[in-house]
């Protein structure tokens, strides 16, 4: 069983944001994080899960994802995202990330566990630290191209 702990952070929503991920399997431990100059918390929560799953090298792995994001967990566990697919994601945000998620999700046997955020859970707290640090590291911030393109398109309308 591979355990993936995730968290996303933002300043302003939208604003600078980042994600943090911890992967644990037996004696193996890995941390991932990245920051973006303009994004949302929900995008970072979902991207953390995607990047965690993308880091697994063997297909068909049993994976438990621990997250404090009801947005991500409920969307999958309550099967909302599968209905969104059937409707072409009409009116839904983060279509690009949900498509990426579904692509990597189907490669593994994935379950979710919700963790209350900021509740002294060691891995969740560490993921939050990684996400916040990444969101503030201006020198290494990436561009969330899909989000910025959608945001610019909306302002032009």
C-alpha positions in Angstrom: 0.0 0.0 0.0 1.3 3.4 -1.0 0.2 6.3 1.1 -0.1 9.8 -0.4 -0.7 12.8 1.7 -1.6 16.1 0.0 -2.4 19.7 0.6 -2.8 22.9 -1.4 -2.3 26.5 -0.4 -3.1 29.9 -1.9 -2.9 33.5 -1.1 -6.0 35.3 -2.2 -7.9 32.6 -4.0 -7.1 33.4 -6.8 -3.5 34.4 -6.0 -0.2 32.7 -5.7 -0.5 29.1 -4.7 1.3 25.8 -4.2 0.9 22.2 -3.4 2.7 19.7 -1.1 2.8 16.0 -1.3 4.3 13.2 0.8 4.5 9.6 -0.6 5.2 6.8 1.8 5.7 3.1 1.0 7.5 0.9 3.5 10.8 2.5 4.1 10.5 4.9 1.1 9.6 8.5 1.7 9.4 11.3 -0.9 8.2 14.9 -0.7 7.0 17.0 -3.7 6.0 20.6 -4.0 5.6 23.3 -6.6 4.3 26.9 -6.6 2.4 29.0 -9.1 2.0 32.7 -9.5 -1.8 32.7 -10.0 -4.1 29.9 -9.2 -6.8 28.7 -6.7 -6.8 26.5 -3.6 -9.0 23.9 -5.3 -6.7 23.6 -8.2 -3.7 23.1 -5.9 -5.6 20.5 -3.8 -6.4 18.6 -7.0 -2.9 19.0 -8.6 -1.3 17.7 -5.4 -3.3 14.4 -5.8 -2.4 14.3 -9.5 1.3 14.8 -8.9 1.3 12.2 -6.1 -0.4 9.6 -8.4 1.9 10.5 -11.3 4.9 9.7 -9.1 4.0 6.1 -8.7 6.1 4.0 -11.1 4.1 0.7 -11.1 0.6 0.6 -12.6 -2.1 -1.1 -10.5 -0.7 0.0 -7.2 -3.0 0.1 -4.2 -3.0 3.7 -3.1 -4.6 5.5 -0.1 -4.8 9.3 -0.5 -5.1 11.4 2.6 -6.4 14.9 2.0 -8.2 17.7 3.8 -10.0 18.7 0.6 -13.7 17.8 0.6 -13.7 19.2 -3.0 -11.4 16.5 -4.2 -12.6 13.6 -2.1 -16.3 14.2 -2.5 -16.0 14.8 -6.2 -14.5 11.3 -6.6 -16.1 9.3 -3.7 -19.6 10.6 -4.5 -18.9 10.0 -8.2 -19.7 13.6 -9.2 -16.7 13.8 -11.5 -18.0 10.9 -13.5 -21.3 12.7 -14.1 -19.3 15.8 -15.1 -17.5 13.7 -17.7 -20.8 12.6 -19.2 -21.9 16.2 -19.5 -18.6 17.4 -21.0 -17.7 19.3 -17.7 -20.4 21.8 -18.7 -20.2 24.7 -16.3 -17.5 23.0 -14.1 -14.2 24.5 -13.2 -10.8 22.8 -13.4 -11.8 20.6 -16.4 -8.1 20.4 -17.4 -7.1 19.0 -14.1 -10.0 16.7 -13.7 -9.1 15.1 -17.1 -5.5 14.7 -15.9 -6.7 13.2 -12.6 -9.0 10.7 -14.3 -6.2 9.6 -16.6 -3.8 8.8 -13.8 -6.6 7.6 -11.4 -7.6 4.7 -13.6 -4.0 3.4 -13.6 -4.2 2.5 -9.9 -6.5 1.2 -7.2 -7.2 4.4 -5.3 -9.0 5.1 -2.1 -9.4 8.3 -0.2 -9.4 9.3 3.5 -10.4 12.7 4.7 -8.1 14.4 7.3 -9.3 17.5 9.1 -6.9 20.3 8.1 -4.7 22.1 10.6 -5.4 19.4 13.2 -1.9 18.4 14.1 -1.7 15.5 11.8 2.0 15.3 11.1 1.9 14.5 7.4 -0.9 16.9 6.7 1.0 19.7 8.6 4.2 18.9 6.6 2.2 19.0 3.3 0.8 22.4 4.3 4.3 23.7 5.1 5.5 22.5 1.7 2.5 24.1 -0.1 2.8 27.4 1.7 6.6 27.6 1.1 6.1 26.8 -2.6 3.4 29.4 -2.9 5.7 32.0 -1.5 8.9 31.1 -3.4 8.6 33.7 -6.2 11.9 32.6 -7.8 10.6 29.1 -8.6 6.9 29.8 -9.2 5.5 28.3 -12.4 2.5 29.5 -14.5 -0.8 27.7 -14.2 -1.5 28.3 -17.9 -5.0 26.8 -18.0 -6.2 28.9 -15.1 -4.7 32.1 -16.3 -6.1 31.6 -19.8 -9.6 31.0 -18.4 -9.3 33.9 -16.1 -8.1 36.3 -18.9 -10.9 35.0 -21.2 -13.5 35.7 -18.4 -12.3 39.2 -18.0 -12.5 39.9 -21.7 -16.2 38.9 -21.8 
